[in-house]
Amino acid sequence: MLDFRELRDQFDAFSDYQAEEQKRRAWQLEEACDVLSSCDGDWRSLRREASAADTSWLVARLRSAPAETCAAVERPTPITVVATDGSQIYPDRHVEPNCFLLNVSRVAFQYGTTEPPVMDAEADFHFRRDELADLFDQEAGAISAEVVSAMRDEWELRMLLETAREARADGRPIMALADGTLIRWMLRGMRNPDIEEQLIENYTGLLEEFRKEEIPLASYVSMPANTEVVNLLRVLRGEASEEPPERELEGLVDRWVFGRTLDPGERTAVFESASHIQSEYGDDPICYFYVSLPAPGRSGPEIGRVEMPRWIADSPRHVEHLHALICDECEKGGGYPMILSEAHEEAVIRASEREQFYHHLEYRARERDVPYRTSRKRAAKQRPMA
């Protein structure tokens, strides 16, 4: 139980600290915006300068002038839009036998038509010894949450591809939209390198299927914390040199800068990610832009990040459609893409459903007179004594 009375002094310290951070950030933002606005010359020379910098920072790769902005056009109609999302019940080491569950939704809207939407979800229960053995982490003594999350991400992308195939209509533009990043940085550093490589191979293989079938794919990241564009500005102002300026931009994130430079509905230039895992993506690395989206009932717009494979970024028409779609979806969804909200609602597993899932397991096990055990710790948490 959390005693908020004991936290009062720490809350005061928190607000004092944030007030000081706000003062520091004000100067940083002003400086960052000045550097960005000065980047209106030869952007190719800026790209060469950034590429030559000796730094471990992830620095945005330029495809055009970094300070350029674009207003949204009207969304095309009719248009097919599909989305997926996923949820899971992670393996619980306090329950035997070992198992876990994935639940992935699919949503398809045919905007500008009278065709009914598709909105459902599919569950995948993993419990067989042979499939669990390959995923088991001997050192941790369990199947790790990161492996289960990666499997969910892969299934979401596979379901998105299948849904797009089924919903696609001749002569009608289509867009497949995912939630979160398309850059699988979280797969690096797994305990089992064989699983890591297989998961990366599976994911990049699915991305390639979208390209082969010419199904435009993108993802939306709400409240992104990326710093690649800020790192570009840091390089351009000499922070990676042997004699850096006394005051630096470290600590800023990209969306704070673009929150100053973008009007509602506008997007930035398209940048290419410098994430190290991009080497696994072959000739089709992930690109992105930031977009300013009105958030009804809030003090100001929200800056979102939209990611896409490079083959989509290379198509002005696809980028234009994507920009228009994101703005339209966020207007419908109160600041967040409506179709992703619907996909989330179809996929989410709530706490009560998780407990019901384990009750079903126990009931079926006892019905067949097969072993089913839970630790005393888990039982105690479910029935506190005091």
C-alpha positions in Angstrom: 0.0 0.0 0.0 1.3 3.4 -0.9 1.3 6.0 1.8 1.0 9.4 0.1 1.5 11.3 3.3 5.1 10.0 3.4 5.6 11.2 -0.2 4.7 14.9 0.3 8.3 16.1 0.7 9.4 14.1 -2.3 6.5 15.5 -4.4 7.7 19.0 -3.4 11.3 18.1 -4.4 9.9 16.8 -7.7 8.1 20.0 -8.6 11.1 22.1 -7.6 13.4 20.0 -9.8 11.0 20.2 -12.8 10.8 24.0 -12.5 14.6 24.2 -12.7 14.6 21.8 -15.7 12.0 23.9 -17.4 14.3 27.0 -17.2 17.2 25.0 -18.6 15.1 23.5 -21.4 13.8 27.0 -22.4 17.3 28.0 -23.5 18.0 24.7 -25.1 14.8 24.9 -27.2 15.5 28.4 -28.3 19.0 27.4 -29.4 17.8 24.2 -31.1 15.2 26.1 -33.1 17.8 28.6 -34.2 20.1 25.9 -35.4 17.3 24.1 -37.2 16.1 27.3 -38.9 19.7 28.0 -40.1 19.7 24.6 -42.0 18.0 26.0 -45.1 21.1 25.9 -47.3 22.7 22.9 -49.0 21.3 20.0 -47.0 23.6 17.5 -48.8 26.6 19.2 -47.3 24.9 19.0 -43.9 24.4 15.3 -44.4 28.1 14.9 -45.2 29.1 16.8 -42.2 26.8 14.7 -39.9 28.1 11.5 -41.5 31.7 12.5 -40.8 31.1 13.2 -37.1 32.9 10.9 -34.7 30.2 10.2 -32.2 28.2 7.2 -30.8 25.0 9.2 -30.9 22.2 8.1 -33.2 22.1 11.0 -35.7 19.2 11.4 -38.1 20.1 10.9 -41.8 18.9 13.7 -44.0 16.8 13.1 -47.2 15.9 16.8 -47.6 16.3 20.1 -45.8 15.7 19.3 -42.1 13.7 22.5 -41.5 11.2 22.0 -44.2 7.5 21.6 -43.2 4.5 20.4 -45.2 0.8 21.0 -44.7 -1.6 18.1 -44.9 -3.8 17.6 -47.9 -7.3 16.2 -47.8 -7.5 12.4 -47.2 -8.3 10.4 -50.4 -11.6 8.7 -50.5 -12.5 6.0 -50.9 -9.6 4.4 -49.0 -9.0 1.1 -47.2 -7.3 1.4 -43.8 -6.3 -1.7 -41.7 -4.7 -1.9 -38.3 -3.8 -4.5 -35.7 -2.8 -4.5 -32.0 -1.8 -7.1 -29.5 -1.9 -8.1 -25.9 -0.6 -11.1 -23.9 -0.7 -13.1 -20.7 3.0 -13.6 -19.9 4.3 -16.9 -18.5 3.9 -17.0 -14.7 6.6 -18.9 -12.9 4.2 -19.3 -10.0 1.9 -21.5 -12.2 2.6 -25.0 -13.5 2.5 -26.1 -16.2 4.2 -23.3 -18.1 2.1 -21.5 -20.7 1.4 -18.1 -22.2 -1.3 -16.5 -24.4 -1.2 -14.0 -27.3 -4.2 -12.0 -28.4 -4.1 -10.0 -31.6 -6.8 -7.9 -33.1 -7.6 -6.9 -36.7 -9.6 -3.9 -37.9 -10.4 -2.8 -41.4 -12.3 0.3 -42.4 -13.4 1.0 -46.0 -13.7 4.8 -45.8 -16.0 6.4 -48.3 -18.1 3.3 -48.9 -21.0 1.5 -47.3 -19.0 -1.7 -46.8 -19.1 -2.9 -43.1 -15.9 -2.8 -41.0 -14.0 -5.8 -39.8 -13.3 -5.8 -36.1 -12.3 -8.9 -34.2 -9.4 -10.6 -32.4 -7.7 -14.0 -32.4 -6.1 -15.7 -29.4 -3.1 -18.1 -29.6 -2.5 -20.3 -26.6 1.1 -21.6 -26.2 1.5 -24.6 -23.9 3.1 -27.6 -25.8 6.4 -28.7 -24.4 8.3 -28.8 -27.8 7.5 -25.1 -28.6 8.1 -23.9 -25.1 11.5 -25.7 -24.8 13.0 -23.6 -27.7 12.0 -20.4 -25.9 13.0 -21.4 -22.4 15.7 -19.3 -20.8 17.7 -21.7 -18.6 19.5 -18.9 -16.7 16.3 -17.0 -15.8 14.4 -20.3 -15.3 11.4 -19.1 -17.4 10.3 -17.9 -20.8 11.2 -14.3 -20.8 8.7 -11.5 -21.3 10.9 -9.9 -24.0 10.6 -13.1 -26.1 6.8 -13.2 -25.7 6.6 -9.5 -26.6 8.7 -10.1 -29.7 6.4 -13.0 -30.7 3.4 -10.8 -30.2 4.9 -8.0 -32.4 5.7 -10.5 -35.1 2.1 -11.9 -35.0 0.7 -8.4 -35.1 2.6 -7.6 -38.3 1.7 -11.0 -39.9 -2.0 -10.4 -39.0 -1.7 -6.9 -40.5 -0.4 -8.3 -43.7 -3.2 -10.9 -43.9 -5.9 -8.3 -43.1 -4.6 -6.0 -45.8 -4.6 -8.8 -48.3 -8.2 -9.6 -47.5 -9.5 -6.0 -47.3 -7.7 -4.7 -50.4 -9.9 -3.5 -53.3 -8.9 -3.0 -56.9 -8.2 0.6 -57.7 -8.6 1.8 -54.1 -5.6 3.1 -52.1 -4.8 1.2 -48.9 -2.8 1.9 -45.8 -1.7 -0.6 -43.1 -1.2 1.1 -39.8 0.7 -0.4 -36.8 1.0 0.9 -33.2 4.5 1.7 -32.0 7.9 1.6 -33.7 8.9 -0.5 -36.7 12.5 -0.5 -35.5 13.1 -3.7 -33.6 15.9 -2.3 -31.4 14.5 -4.2 -28.4 15.5 -7.5 -30.0 19.2 -6.8 -29.6 21.0 -8.2 -26.5 18.7 -11.2 -25.9 20.3 -14.0 -23.8 19.7 -16.5 -26.6 21.3 -15.2 -29.9 19.7 -17.9 -32.0 16.2 -16.8 -30.9 17.2 -13.2 -31.4 18.4 -13.8 -35.0 15.3 -15.8 -35.8 12.9 -13.1 -34.5 14.7 -10.4 -36.5 14.7 -12.6 -39.6 11.0 -13.3 -39.3 10.1 -9.6 -38.7 12.2 -8.2 -41.6 10.8 -11.0 -43.8 7.3 -9.7 -43.2 8.4 -6.2 -44.0 9.7 -7.5 -47.3 6.3 -9.1 -48.0 4.6 -5.7 -47.7 7.0 -4.3 -50.2 6.7 -7.1 -52.7 2.9 -6.8 -52.6 3.0 -3.0 -52.6 0.9 -2.6 -49.5 1.9 0.7 -47.9 2.9 0.1 -44.2 3.4 2.7 -41.5 3.3 2.9 -37.7 2.3 5.7 -35.3 4.3 6.5 -32.1 2.5 8.6 -29.6 4.7 11.0 -27.4 8.0 9.7 -28.9 11.2 10.1 -26.9 13.6 9.9 -29.8 16.6 12.2 -30.0 18.0 11.6 -33.5 17.1 15.0 -34.9 18.4 16.8 -31.8 21.6 14.8 -32.1 21.9 16.1 -35.7 21.6 19.6 -34.4 24.2 18.9 -31.7 26.6 17.7 -34.4 25.9 20.8 -36.5 26.7 23.2 -33.5 29.9 21.4 -32.8 29.0 19.3 -29.7 30.8 16.3 -31.1 34.0 18.2 -31.8 37.1 18.2 -29.7 36.2 21.7 -28.4 32.4 21.6 -27.8 30.4 24.7 -26.7 30.0 25.2 -23.0 26.2 24.8 -23.1 24.8 21.7 -24.9 21.5 20.4 -26.1 21.8 17.1 -24.3 18.5 16.1 -22.7 16.2 17.5 -25.4 13.9 15.2 -27.4 12.9 15.7 -31.0 9.2 16.3 -30.3 9.9 19.3 -28.0 11.7 21.0 -30.8 9.1 20.3 -33.4 6.4 21.4 -30.9 7.9 24.9 -31.4 8.3 24.8 -35.2 5.2 23.0 -36.5 1.7 24.4 -36.9 -1.3 22.0 -36.2 -1.6 19.6 -39.1 1.9 20.2 -40.4 4.7 17.5 -40.7 8.4 17.7 -40.8 10.8 16.6 -43.5 11.2 12.8 -43.8 14.4 11.5 -42.0 16.0 8.1 -42.1 16.8 6.3 -38.8 20.3 5.6 -37.8 19.4 2.7 -35.5 22.1 0.1 -35.5 19.7 -2.7 -36.1 18.9 -1.1 -39.5 21.7 -3.2 -40.9 19.3 -6.2 -40.7 16.7 -4.4 -42.8 18.7 -4.7 -46.0 18.1 -1.9 -48.6 14.9 -0.8 -46.9 15.6 1.0 -43.6 13.0 2.7 -41.6 12.3 6.4 -42.2 10.0 8.8 -40.3 8.5 12.2 -39.9 7.0 14.1 -37.0 3.5 15.6 -37.2 1.6 18.1 -35.1 -1.8 16.8 -34.2 -4.5 18.9 -32.4 -5.6 17.3 -29.1 -9.1 18.4 -28.2 -9.4 19.5 -24.6 -5.6 19.9 -24.1 -3.4 22.9 -23.9 -1.8 22.4 -27.2 -1.1 20.0 -30.1 0.7 16.6 -29.6 3.7 15.8 -31.7 3.5 12.2 -33.0 6.1 10.2 -34.9 5.1 8.3 -38.1 7.5 5.5 -39.3 7.6 3.8 -42.6 10.0 1.6 -44.7 12.1 3.6 -47.2 10.2 2.4 -50.2 7.2 4.3 -48.9 9.3 7.4 -48.0 10.6 7.4 -51.6 7.0 7.8 -52.9 5.6 11.4 -52.5 2.1 10.1 -53.1 2.4 7.5 -50.3 3.8 10.1 -47.9 1.0 12.5 -48.8 -1.7 9.9 -48.2 -0.1 8.8 -45.0 0.2 12.3 -43.6 -3.5 13.1 -44.5 -4.7 9.8 -43.0 -2.9 10.3 -39.7 -4.3 13.8 -39.3 -7.8 12.6 -40.2 -7.6 9.6 -37.9 -6.4 11.7 -35.0 -9.2 14.2 -35.5 -11.7 11.3 -35.3 -9.9 9.8 -32.3 -9.5 12.8 -30.2 -5.8 13.2 -30.8 -4.9 9.5 -31.4 -5.6 7.5 -34.5 -9.2 6.1 -34.1 -8.4 2.9 -35.9 -5.6 2.1 -33.5 -7.8 2.8 -30.6 -10.4 0.4 -31.9 -7.6 -2.2 -32.5 -6.5 -1.8 -28.9 -10.0 -2.3 -27.6 -10.3 -5.5 -29.5 -6.9 -6.8 -28.4 -6.6 -5.8 -24.8 -6.6 -8.4 -22.0 -7.9 -6.9 -18.8 -6.8 -8.0 -15.3 -10.2 -9.7 -14.7 -9.8 -11.6 -17.9 -6.3 -12.7 -17.0 -7.6 -14.2 -13.7 -10.5 -15.8 -15.5 -8.0 -17.4 -17.9 -6.2 -19.0 -15.0 -9.4 -20.1 -13.4 -10.3 -21.9 -16.7 -6.9 -23.6 -16.7 -7.4 -24.9 -13.2 -10.9 -26.0 -13.8 -10.0 -27.9 -17.0 -6.9 -29.5 -15.3 -9.0 -30.7 -12.3 -11.7 -31.9 -14.6 -9.2 -34.2 -16.3 -7.3 -35.0 -13.1 -4.1 -33.6 -14.4 -1.5 -31.7 -12.3 -2.0 -27.9 -11.9 -0.1 -26.1 -9.3 0.3 -22.5 -8.1 2.8 -21.2 -5.6 1.7 -20.3 -2.1 3.0 -16.8 -2.8 0.5 -16.3 -5.7 -2.3 -17.7 -3.6 -1.4 -15.3 -0.7 -1.4 -12.3 -3.0 -4.9 -13.2 -4.2 -6.2 -13.5 -0.6 -4.4 -11.0 1.6 -4.7 -12.0 5.3 -5.0 -8.5 6.8 
